[in-house]
Amino acid sequence: MGLLDKIMNSIFNETKKVVDNALPGGKKPESTPAQPKPAQPVQQTAAPVPAAPAADPDAERIYDEDGESYVFNDTFNRDAAYFRTILFKNFGDYGIEENVSVSRFDPSAHPKCTPVTFLLTKDGRKYAFFVMALNKTNGMPYRGAKKVLDAAGIPHIHCISCYKNEESYVVNRIKTIL
């Protein structure tokens, strides 16, 4: 047993003693009696519901192709099935693979690199399409995957799953890399 293990065990044992002594009567948690339930239900009054906040003029506004805007409120949550439907409908002449590891393009790629959500292939050319969560677009896994794809000469784009992502928008985004 190493020195660090001895120190950790010592800390654990001392903490356990303190906790056990802090319990009523110095009893261990498993020996404490169960709390009796009240004979009648307790009446609770409903808390007043606050009014909905007024529209925030500083809220992030997203504009679609028609120039209409909406306030971003994270209600869309598009999953991979939504994008898969769009791909098969509009790019049926392409080979489409899902969840492709970037180690396929570089065997030395970090194992935590984000896999390509959809890999489109036609005439020997490959195109990568990622569906990402909003908070996952700037971390090492995604940035590492982009570096691998750039080195392999594979064009790539991503869509954020919680945005509106109307079909025409997604199709136009994909056409930009084809």
KEDOMAR-320419 format. One record per atom (N, C-alpha, C): residue number from 1; residue in three letters; atom name; x, y, z. Coordinates in nm, 2 decimals. Atoms other than C-alpha are relative to their C-alpha. Layout:
BEGIN
k_r_a_px_py_pz
NUM_ALA_CA_X_Y_Z
...
This chain:
BEGIN
k_r_a_px_py_pz
1_MET_N_0.09_-0.12_0.00
1_MET_CA_0.00_0.00_0.00
1_MET_C_0.09_0.12_0.00
2_GLY_N_-0.09_-0.12_0.01
2_GLY_CA_0.15_0.33_-0.10
2_GLY_C_-0.04_0.11_0.10
3_LEU_N_0.02_-0.10_-0.10
3_LEU_CA_0.18_0.64_0.10
3_LEU_C_-0.13_0.08_-0.02
4_LEU_N_0.13_-0.07_0.03
4_LEU_CA_-0.11_0.81_-0.08
4_LEU_C_-0.12_-0.08_0.04
5_ASP_N_0.11_0.08_-0.04
5_ASP_CA_-0.34_0.52_-0.01
5_ASP_C_-0.01_0.00_0.15
6_LYS_N_0.01_-0.01_-0.15
6_LYS_CA_-0.25_0.53_0.36
6_LYS_C_-0.06_0.13_0.05
7_ILE_N_0.05_-0.13_-0.04
7_ILE_CA_-0.32_0.90_0.38
7_ILE_C_-0.15_0.01_-0.03
8_MET_N_0.14_0.00_0.04
8_MET_CA_-0.66_0.86_0.19
8_MET_C_-0.08_-0.09_0.10
9_ASN_N_0.07_0.08_-0.10
9_ASN_CA_-0.76_0.57_0.43
9_ASN_C_-0.01_0.07_0.13
10_SER_N_0.00_-0.07_-0.13
10_SER_CA_-0.67_0.78_0.73
10_SER_C_-0.10_0.11_0.00
11_ILE_N_0.10_-0.11_0.01
11_ILE_CA_-0.88_1.07_0.61
11_ILE_C_-0.14_-0.06_0.00
12_PHE_N_0.13_0.07_0.00
12_PHE_CA_-1.17_0.84_0.53
12_PHE_C_-0.04_-0.04_0.13
13_ASN_N_0.03_0.05_-0.13
13_ASN_CA_-1.16_0.68_0.87
13_ASN_C_-0.03_0.11_0.10
14_GLU_N_0.02_-0.11_-0.08
14_GLU_CA_-1.14_1.01_1.05
14_GLU_C_-0.13_0.07_-0.03
15_THR_N_0.13_-0.06_0.04
15_THR_CA_-1.43_1.16_0.85
15_THR_C_-0.11_-0.09_0.04
16_LYS_N_0.11_0.09_-0.04
16_LYS_CA_-1.64_0.85_0.92
16_LYS_C_-0.02_0.01_0.15
17_LYS_N_0.02_-0.02_-0.15
17_LYS_CA_-1.58_0.89_1.30
17_LYS_C_-0.07_0.12_0.03
18_VAL_N_0.06_-0.13_-0.03
18_VAL_CA_-1.68_1.25_1.29
18_VAL_C_-0.15_-0.01_-0.04
19_VAL_N_0.14_0.01_0.05
19_VAL_CA_-2.00_1.18_1.09
19_VAL_C_-0.08_-0.09_0.10
20_ASP_N_0.07_0.09_-0.09
20_ASP_CA_-2.09_0.88_1.31
20_ASP_C_-0.03_0.07_0.14
21_ASN_N_0.02_-0.07_-0.13
21_ASN_CA_-2.04_1.09_1.63
21_ASN_C_-0.10_0.12_-0.01
22_ALA_N_0.09_-0.12_0.02
22_ALA_CA_-2.25_1.38_1.48
22_ALA_C_-0.14_-0.05_0.00
23_LEU_N_0.13_0.05_0.00
23_LEU_CA_-2.55_1.15_1.45
23_LEU_C_-0.06_-0.01_0.14
24_PRO_N_0.06_0.01_-0.14
24_PRO_CA_-2.80_1.15_1.75
24_PRO_C_0.04_-0.13_0.07
25_GLY_N_-0.03_0.12_-0.08
25_GLY_CA_-2.68_0.91_2.01
25_GLY_C_0.12_-0.07_-0.05
26_GLY_N_-0.12_0.07_0.06
26_GLY_CA_-2.36_0.83_1.81
26_GLY_C_-0.04_-0.13_-0.07
27_LYS_N_0.04_0.12_0.07
27_LYS_CA_-2.56_0.57_1.62
27_LYS_C_0.04_0.01_-0.15
28_LYS_N_-0.03_0.00_0.15
28_LYS_CA_-2.48_0.47_1.26
28_LYS_C_-0.13_0.02_-0.07
29_PRO_N_0.12_-0.03_0.07
29_PRO_CA_-2.73_0.57_0.99
29_PRO_C_-0.09_-0.12_-0.02
30_GLU_N_0.09_0.12_0.03
30_GLU_CA_-2.86_0.21_0.93
30_GLU_C_-0.08_-0.04_0.13
31_SER_N_0.07_0.04_-0.12
31_SER_CA_-2.96_0.18_1.30
31_SER_C_-0.10_0.11_0.05
32_THR_N_0.10_-0.10_-0.04
32_THR_CA_-3.17_0.50_1.32
32_THR_C_-0.14_-0.04_-0.03
33_PRO_N_0.13_0.04_0.03
33_PRO_CA_-3.54_0.45_1.35
33_PRO_C_-0.06_0.08_-0.11
34_ALA_N_0.07_-0.07_0.11
34_ALA_CA_-3.77_0.54_1.06
34_ALA_C_-0.09_0.11_0.06
35_GLN_N_0.09_-0.11_-0.05
35_GLN_CA_-3.96_0.87_1.10
35_GLN_C_-0.14_-0.04_-0.02
36_PRO_N_0.15_0.04_0.01
36_PRO_CA_-4.33_0.82_1.18
36_PRO_C_-0.06_0.10_-0.11
37_LYS_N_0.07_-0.07_0.10
37_LYS_CA_-4.56_0.94_0.90
37_LYS_C_-0.12_0.08_0.07
38_PRO_N_0.11_-0.07_-0.06
38_PRO_CA_-4.82_1.21_0.99
38_PRO_C_-0.13_-0.07_-0.03
39_ALA_N_0.12_0.07_0.01
39_ALA_CA_-5.17_1.08_1.05
39_ALA_C_-0.09_0.06_-0.11
40_GLN_N_0.09_-0.06_0.10
40_GLN_CA_-5.34_1.34_0.82
40_GLN_C_0.10_0.08_-0.10
41_PRO_N_-0.09_-0.07_0.10
41_PRO_CA_-5.20_1.50_0.50
41_PRO_C_0.00_0.15_0.04
42_VAL_N_-0.02_-0.14_-0.04
42_VAL_CA_-5.06_1.85_0.55
42_VAL_C_-0.06_0.08_-0.12
43_GLN_N_0.06_-0.09_0.10
43_GLN_CA_-5.26_2.12_0.37
43_GLN_C_0.11_0.10_-0.05
44_GLN_N_-0.10_-0.10_0.05
44_GLN_CA_-5.04_2.33_0.14
44_GLN_C_-0.08_0.09_-0.09
45_THR_N_0.06_-0.10_0.09
45_THR_CA_-5.14_2.65_-0.03
45_THR_C_0.09_0.01_-0.12
46_ALA_N_-0.07_-0.01_0.13
46_ALA_CA_-5.04_2.69_-0.39
46_ALA_C_0.08_0.14_0.00
47_ALA_N_-0.08_-0.12_0.01
47_ALA_CA_-4.76_2.94_-0.44
47_ALA_C_-0.04_0.08_-0.12
48_PRO_N_0.05_-0.08_0.11
48_PRO_CA_-4.85_3.23_-0.66
48_PRO_C_0.10_-0.02_-0.12
49_VAL_N_-0.08_0.02_0.12
49_VAL_CA_-4.73_3.18_-1.02
49_VAL_C_0.04_0.14_-0.05
50_PRO_N_-0.04_-0.13_0.05
50_PRO_CA_-4.52_3.47_-1.14
50_PRO_C_-0.04_0.02_-0.14
51_ALA_N_0.04_-0.03_0.13
51_ALA_CA_-4.63_3.65_-1.45
51_ALA_C_0.11_-0.03_-0.10
52_ALA_N_-0.11_0.03_0.10
52_ALA_CA_-4.44_3.56_-1.77
52_ALA_C_0.07_0.13_-0.02
53_PRO_N_-0.08_-0.12_0.02
53_PRO_CA_-4.16_3.80_-1.83
53_PRO_C_-0.03_0.06_-0.14
54_ALA_N_0.02_-0.07_0.13
54_ALA_CA_-4.20_4.06_-2.10
54_ALA_C_0.11_-0.04_-0.10
55_ALA_N_-0.10_0.04_0.10
55_ALA_CA_-4.02_3.99_-2.43
55_ALA_C_0.13_0.08_0.02
56_ASP_N_-0.13_-0.06_-0.03
56_ASP_CA_-3.65_4.06_-2.38
56_ASP_C_0.05_0.06_-0.13
57_PRO_N_-0.05_-0.06_0.12
57_PRO_CA_-3.53_4.31_-2.64
57_PRO_C_0.14_-0.05_-0.04
58_ASP_N_-0.14_0.05_0.03
58_ASP_CA_-3.18_4.17_-2.60
58_ASP_C_0.01_-0.15_-0.03
59_ALA_N_0.00_0.14_0.02
59_ALA_CA_-3.28_3.81_-2.65
59_ALA_C_0.05_-0.03_-0.14
60_GLU_N_-0.06_0.04_0.12
60_GLU_CA_-3.10_3.63_-2.93
60_GLU_C_-0.12_-0.02_-0.10
61_ARG_N_0.10_0.02_0.10
61_ARG_CA_-3.31_3.66_-3.25
61_ARG_C_0.06_-0.07_-0.12
62_ILE_N_-0.05_0.08_0.11
62_ILE_CA_-3.27_3.41_-3.53
62_ILE_C_-0.09_0.03_-0.12
63_TYR_N_0.08_-0.03_0.12
63_TYR_CA_-3.38_3.49_-3.89
63_TYR_C_0.00_-0.11_-0.09
64_ASP_N_0.01_0.11_0.10
64_ASP_CA_-3.50_3.23_-4.14
64_ASP_C_0.01_0.06_-0.14
65_GLU_N_-0.03_-0.05_0.14
65_GLU_CA_-3.47_3.26_-4.52
65_GLU_C_-0.11_0.10_-0.04
66_ASP_N_0.10_-0.09_0.04
66_ASP_CA_-3.80_3.45_-4.54
66_ASP_C_0.01_0.13_0.07
67_GLY_N_-0.02_-0.12_-0.07
67_GLY_CA_-3.67_3.72_-4.32
67_GLY_C_-0.09_0.01_0.13
68_GLU_N_0.08_0.01_-0.12
68_GLU_CA_-3.91_3.62_-4.04
68_GLU_C_0.10_-0.03_0.12
69_SER_N_-0.09_0.02_-0.11
69_SER_CA_-3.75_3.62_-3.70
69_SER_C_-0.08_-0.07_0.12
70_TYR_N_0.05_0.06_-0.12
70_TYR_CA_-3.81_3.43_-3.38
70_TYR_C_0.10_0.01_0.11
71_VAL_N_-0.09_-0.01_-0.11
71_VAL_CA_-3.66_3.45_-3.03
71_VAL_C_0.05_-0.14_0.03
72_PHE_N_-0.05_0.13_-0.03
72_PHE_CA_-3.43_3.16_-2.96
72_PHE_C_-0.04_-0.04_0.14
73_ASN_N_0.04_0.05_-0.13
73_ASN_CA_-3.57_2.96_-2.68
73_ASN_C_0.02_-0.15_0.02
74_ASP_N_-0.04_0.13_-0.02
74_ASP_CA_-3.42_2.62_-2.72
74_ASP_C_-0.12_-0.10_0.00
75_THR_N_0.11_0.09_0.00
75_THR_CA_-3.75_2.45_-2.81
75_THR_C_0.00_-0.09_-0.12
76_PHE_N_0.01_0.08_0.12
76_PHE_CA_-3.67_2.29_-3.14
76_PHE_C_0.06_-0.14_0.02
77_ASN_N_-0.07_0.13_-0.03
77_ASN_CA_-3.42_2.01_-3.03
77_ASN_C_-0.02_-0.10_-0.12
78_ARG_N_0.00_0.09_0.11
78_ARG_CA_-3.38_1.84_-3.37
78_ARG_C_0.09_-0.12_0.03
79_ASP_N_-0.09_0.11_-0.02
79_ASP_CA_-3.25_1.49_-3.34
79_ASP_C_0.05_-0.05_-0.13
80_ALA_N_-0.06_0.05_0.12
80_ALA_CA_-3.05_1.29_-3.59
80_ALA_C_-0.10_-0.06_-0.10
81_ALA_N_0.10_0.05_0.09
81_ALA_CA_-3.36_1.13_-3.73
81_ALA_C_-0.06_0.11_-0.09
82_TYR_N_0.05_-0.12_0.07
82_TYR_CA_-3.49_1.47_-3.84
82_TYR_C_0.10_0.03_-0.12
83_PHE_N_-0.10_-0.03_0.11
83_PHE_CA_-3.16_1.53_-4.04
83_PHE_C_0.01_-0.11_-0.09
84_ARG_N_-0.01_0.11_0.09
84_ARG_CA_-3.15_1.18_-4.17
84_ARG_C_-0.11_0.00_-0.10
85_THR_N_0.12_-0.01_0.09
85_THR_CA_-3.50_1.23_-4.32
85_THR_C_0.03_0.10_-0.11
86_ILE_N_-0.03_-0.11_0.09
86_ILE_CA_-3.38_1.55_-4.49
86_ILE_C_0.10_-0.05_-0.10
87_LEU_N_-0.10_0.05_0.09
87_LEU_CA_-3.07_1.38_-4.63
87_LEU_C_-0.05_-0.10_-0.10
88_PHE_N_0.05_0.10_0.09
88_PHE_CA_-3.24_1.08_-4.77
88_PHE_C_-0.10_0.06_-0.11
89_LYS_N_0.09_-0.06_0.09
89_LYS_CA_-3.51_1.30_-4.93
89_LYS_C_0.07_0.08_-0.10
90_ASN_N_-0.06_-0.09_0.09
90_ASN_CA_-3.28_1.55_-5.09
90_ASN_C_0.13_-0.04_-0.06
91_PHE_N_-0.13_0.04_0.05
91_PHE_CA_-2.95_1.37_-5.13
91_PHE_C_0.00_-0.15_-0.01
92_GLY_N_0.02_0.15_0.02
92_GLY_CA_-3.07_1.01_-5.21
92_GLY_C_0.10_-0.06_-0.09
93_ASP_N_-0.10_0.05_0.09
93_ASP_CA_-2.81_0.98_-5.48
93_ASP_C_0.14_-0.01_0.06
94_TYR_N_-0.13_0.00_-0.07
94_TYR_CA_-2.53_1.01_-5.23
94_TYR_C_0.00_-0.13_0.10
95_GLY_N_-0.01_0.10_-0.10
95_GLY_CA_-2.41_0.72_-5.01
95_GLY_C_0.00_0.07_0.14
96_ILE_N_0.00_-0.06_-0.13
96_ILE_CA_-2.49_0.81_-4.65
96_ILE_C_0.03_-0.10_0.11
97_GLU_N_-0.04_0.08_-0.11
97_GLU_CA_-2.32_0.67_-4.35
97_GLU_C_-0.02_0.08_0.13
98_GLU_N_0.02_-0.07_-0.13
98_GLU_CA_-2.39_0.75_-3.98
98_GLU_C_0.10_-0.03_0.10
99_ASN_N_-0.09_0.01_-0.11
99_ASN_CA_-2.17_0.80_-3.68
99_ASN_C_0.14_-0.07_-0.04
100_VAL_N_-0.13_0.05_0.06
100_VAL_CA_-1.84_0.75_-3.87
100_VAL_C_0.12_0.06_0.09
101_SER_N_-0.11_-0.05_-0.08
101_SER_CA_-1.53_0.77_-3.65
101_SER_C_0.11_0.07_-0.09
102_VAL_N_-0.10_-0.07_0.08
102_VAL_CA_-1.27_1.01_-3.76
102_VAL_C_0.13_-0.07_-0.01
103_SER_N_-0.12_0.08_0.01
103_SER_CA_-1.00_0.75_-3.69
103_SER_C_0.01_-0.08_-0.13
104_ARG_N_0.00_0.06_0.14
104_ARG_CA_-1.11_0.61_-4.03
104_ARG_C_0.08_0.08_-0.09
105_PHE_N_-0.08_-0.09_0.09
105_PHE_CA_-0.94_0.91_-4.19
105_PHE_C_0.14_0.02_0.05
106_ASP_N_-0.13_-0.01_-0.06
106_ASP_CA_-0.65_0.93_-3.95
106_ASP_C_0.01_-0.10_0.12
107_PRO_N_-0.01_0.10_-0.11
107_PRO_CA_-0.56_0.62_-3.74
107_PRO_C_0.05_0.06_0.13
108_SER_N_-0.06_-0.06_-0.12
108_SER_CA_-0.37_0.84_-3.49
108_SER_C_-0.09_0.11_0.06
109_ALA_N_0.10_-0.10_-0.06
109_ALA_CA_-0.68_1.06_-3.42
109_ALA_C_-0.03_-0.03_0.14
110_HIS_N_0.03_0.02_-0.14
110_HIS_CA_-0.76_1.11_-3.06
110_HIS_C_-0.13_-0.07_0.01
111_PRO_N_0.13_0.08_-0.01
111_PRO_CA_-1.03_0.86_-2.95
111_PRO_C_-0.12_0.08_0.04
112_LYS_N_0.12_-0.08_-0.04
112_LYS_CA_-1.25_1.13_-2.80
112_LYS_C_-0.05_0.10_-0.11
113_CYS_N_0.05_-0.09_0.10
113_CYS_CA_-1.29_1.32_-3.13
113_CYS_C_-0.14_-0.04_-0.04
114_THR_N_0.14_0.02_0.03
114_THR_CA_-1.65_1.37_-3.22
114_THR_C_-0.01_-0.08_-0.13
115_PRO_N_0.02_0.07_0.13
115_PRO_CA_-1.77_1.12_-3.48
115_PRO_C_-0.08_0.08_-0.10
116_VAL_N_0.08_-0.07_0.11
116_VAL_CA_-1.91_1.25_-3.81
116_VAL_C_-0.14_-0.06_0.01
117_THR_N_0.14_0.05_-0.01
117_THR_CA_-2.29_1.23_-3.77
117_THR_C_-0.04_-0.06_-0.13
118_PHE_N_0.04_0.06_0.13
118_PHE_CA_-2.35_1.18_-4.14
118_PHE_C_0.12_0.03_-0.10
119_LEU_N_-0.11_-0.01_0.10
119_LEU_CA_-2.08_1.11_-4.41
119_LEU_C_-0.07_-0.03_-0.13
120_LEU_N_0.05_0.01_0.13
120_LEU_CA_-2.20_1.17_-4.76
120_LEU_C_0.11_-0.03_-0.10
121_THR_N_-0.10_0.04_0.10
121_THR_CA_-2.01_1.00_-5.05
121_THR_C_-0.06_-0.01_-0.13
122_LYS_N_0.05_0.01_0.14
122_LYS_CA_-2.05_1.04_-5.42
122_LYS_C_0.13_0.02_-0.09
123_ASP_N_-0.11_0.00_0.09
123_ASP_CA_-1.80_0.97_-5.70
123_ASP_C_0.14_0.01_0.07
124_GLY_N_-0.13_0.01_-0.07
124_GLY_CA_-1.52_0.90_-5.45
124_GLY_C_0.02_0.12_0.09
125_ARG_N_-0.02_-0.12_-0.08
125_ARG_CA_-1.56_1.24_-5.28
125_ARG_C_-0.09_-0.02_0.13
126_LYS_N_0.07_0.01_-0.13
126_LYS_CA_-1.66_1.26_-4.91
126_LYS_C_-0.03_0.13_0.05
127_TYR_N_0.04_-0.13_-0.06
127_TYR_CA_-1.85_1.53_-4.73
127_TYR_C_-0.06_-0.03_0.14
128_ALA_N_0.04_0.03_-0.14
128_ALA_CA_-1.90_1.54_-4.35
128_ALA_C_-0.10_0.10_0.05
129_PHE_N_0.11_-0.09_-0.05
129_PHE_CA_-2.21_1.68_-4.18
129_PHE_C_-0.02_-0.04_0.15
130_PHE_N_0.02_0.02_-0.14
130_PHE_CA_-2.22_1.71_-3.80
130_PHE_C_-0.13_0.06_0.05
131_VAL_N_0.11_-0.05_-0.08
131_VAL_CA_-2.53_1.75_-3.58
131_VAL_C_0.05_0.02_0.14
132_MET_N_-0.06_-0.03_-0.13
132_MET_CA_-2.41_1.92_-3.26
132_MET_C_-0.09_0.07_0.10
133_ALA_N_0.07_-0.08_-0.11
133_ALA_CA_-2.54_2.04_-2.93
133_ALA_C_0.07_0.13_0.01
134_LEU_N_-0.05_-0.14_-0.01
134_LEU_CA_-2.50_2.41_-2.87
134_LEU_C_0.13_0.01_0.07
135_ASN_N_-0.11_-0.02_-0.08
135_ASN_CA_-2.24_2.37_-2.60
135_ASN_C_0.12_-0.10_-0.04
136_LYS_N_-0.10_0.10_0.04
136_LYS_CA_-2.03_2.11_-2.79
136_LYS_C_0.08_0.04_-0.12
137_THR_N_-0.06_-0.04_0.12
137_THR_CA_-1.91_2.32_-3.08
137_THR_C_0.14_0.06_0.01
138_ASN_N_-0.13_-0.07_-0.02
138_ASN_CA_-1.59_2.47_-2.93
138_ASN_C_0.10_-0.09_0.08
139_GLY_N_-0.09_0.08_-0.08
139_GLY_CA_-1.44_2.18_-2.74
139_GLY_C_0.10_-0.08_-0.08
140_MET_N_-0.11_0.08_0.07
140_MET_CA_-1.14_1.96_-2.82
140_MET_C_-0.06_-0.11_-0.08
141_PRO_N_0.05_0.11_0.09
141_PRO_CA_-1.35_1.66_-2.95
141_PRO_C_-0.04_0.05_-0.14
142_TYR_N_0.04_-0.05_0.13
142_TYR_CA_-1.51_1.87_-3.22
142_TYR_C_0.11_0.06_-0.08
143_ARG_N_-0.11_-0.07_0.07
143_ARG_CA_-1.21_2.08_-3.30
143_ARG_C_0.10_-0.10_-0.05
144_GLY_N_-0.10_0.11_0.05
144_GLY_CA_-0.99_1.77_-3.32
144_GLY_C_-0.06_-0.07_-0.12
145_ALA_N_0.06_0.06_0.12
145_ALA_CA_-1.24_1.61_-3.56
145_ALA_C_0.01_0.09_-0.12
146_LYS_N_-0.01_-0.09_0.11
146_LYS_CA_-1.24_1.92_-3.78
146_LYS_C_0.15_0.00_-0.05
147_LYS_N_-0.14_0.01_0.04
147_LYS_CA_-0.85_1.91_-3.79
147_LYS_C_0.03_-0.12_-0.08
148_VAL_N_-0.02_0.12_0.07
148_VAL_CA_-0.86_1.55_-3.90
148_VAL_C_-0.06_0.01_-0.14
149_LEU_N_0.07_-0.01_0.13
149_LEU_CA_-1.11_1.62_-4.17
149_LEU_C_0.07_0.10_-0.10
150_ASP_N_-0.07_-0.10_0.08
150_ASP_CA_-0.92_1.93_-4.29
150_ASP_C_0.13_-0.07_-0.06
151_ALA_N_-0.12_0.07_0.05
151_ALA_CA_-0.60_1.72_-4.32
151_ALA_C_-0.03_-0.10_-0.10
152_ALA_N_0.03_0.11_0.10
152_ALA_CA_-0.78_1.45_-4.51
152_ALA_C_-0.07_0.07_-0.13
153_GLY_N_0.06_-0.07_0.12
153_GLY_CA_-0.93_1.72_-4.75
153_GLY_C_-0.15_-0.03_-0.01
154_ILE_N_0.14_0.03_0.00
154_ILE_CA_-1.29_1.64_-4.65
154_ILE_C_-0.08_0.13_0.04
155_PRO_N_0.08_-0.11_-0.04
155_PRO_CA_-1.53_1.94_-4.65
155_PRO_C_-0.10_-0.04_0.10
156_HIS_N_0.09_0.04_-0.11
156_HIS_CA_-1.75_1.96_-4.34
156_HIS_C_-0.08_0.13_0.04
157_ILE_N_0.09_-0.11_-0.06
157_ILE_CA_-2.03_2.17_-4.19
157_ILE_C_-0.06_-0.06_0.13
158_HIS_N_0.08_0.05_-0.12
158_HIS_CA_-2.24_2.14_-3.87
158_HIS_C_-0.12_0.08_0.01
159_CYS_N_0.13_-0.07_-0.04
159_CYS_CA_-2.59_2.23_-3.76
159_CYS_C_-0.02_-0.02_0.15
160_ILE_N_0.03_0.00_-0.15
160_ILE_CA_-2.68_2.31_-3.40
160_ILE_C_-0.14_-0.06_0.01
161_SER_N_0.13_0.07_-0.01
161_SER_CA_-2.96_2.07_-3.30
161_SER_C_-0.11_0.07_0.06
162_CYS_N_0.11_-0.07_-0.07
162_CYS_CA_-3.15_2.31_-3.08
162_CYS_C_-0.05_0.12_-0.08
163_TYR_N_0.05_-0.11_0.08
163_TYR_CA_-3.19_2.57_-3.36
163_TYR_C_-0.12_-0.05_-0.09
164_LYS_N_0.12_0.03_0.08
164_LYS_CA_-3.49_2.58_-3.60
164_LYS_C_0.03_-0.10_-0.11
165_ASN_N_-0.05_0.09_0.10
165_ASN_CA_-3.30_2.41_-3.89
165_ASN_C_-0.11_-0.05_-0.09
166_GLU_N_0.10_0.04_0.09
166_GLU_CA_-3.58_2.42_-4.14
166_GLU_C_0.06_-0.08_-0.12
167_GLU_N_-0.05_0.09_0.10
167_GLU_CA_-3.54_2.17_-4.43
167_GLU_C_0.08_0.08_-0.11
168_SER_N_-0.07_-0.08_0.11
168_SER_CA_-3.45_2.44_-4.69
168_SER_C_0.13_0.05_0.05
169_TYR_N_-0.12_-0.05_-0.06
169_TYR_CA_-3.19_2.58_-4.46
169_TYR_C_0.11_-0.11_0.00
170_VAL_N_-0.09_0.12_-0.01
170_VAL_CA_-3.03_2.24_-4.40
170_VAL_C_0.05_-0.04_-0.14
171_VAL_N_-0.04_0.04_0.14
171_VAL_CA_-3.03_2.16_-4.77
171_VAL_C_0.10_0.10_-0.06
172_ASN_N_-0.09_-0.10_0.05
172_ASN_CA_-2.87_2.49_-4.86
172_ASN_C_0.14_0.00_0.07
173_ARG_N_-0.13_0.01_-0.07
173_ARG_CA_-2.60_2.45_-4.59
173_ARG_C_0.08_-0.12_-0.06
174_ILE_N_-0.07_0.12_0.05
174_ILE_CA_-2.51_2.10_-4.73
174_ILE_C_0.05_0.03_-0.14
175_LYS_N_-0.04_-0.03_0.14
175_LYS_CA_-2.50_2.23_-5.09
175_LYS_C_0.12_0.09_0.00
176_THR_N_-0.11_-0.08_0.00
176_THR_CA_-2.24_2.48_-4.98
176_THR_C_0.13_-0.07_0.00
177_ILE_N_-0.12_0.08_0.00
177_ILE_CA_-1.99_2.20_-4.93
177_ILE_C_0.01_-0.10_-0.11
178_LEU_N_0.00_0.10_0.11
178_LEU_CA_-2.08_1.98_-5.23
178_LEU_C_0.07_0.06_-0.12
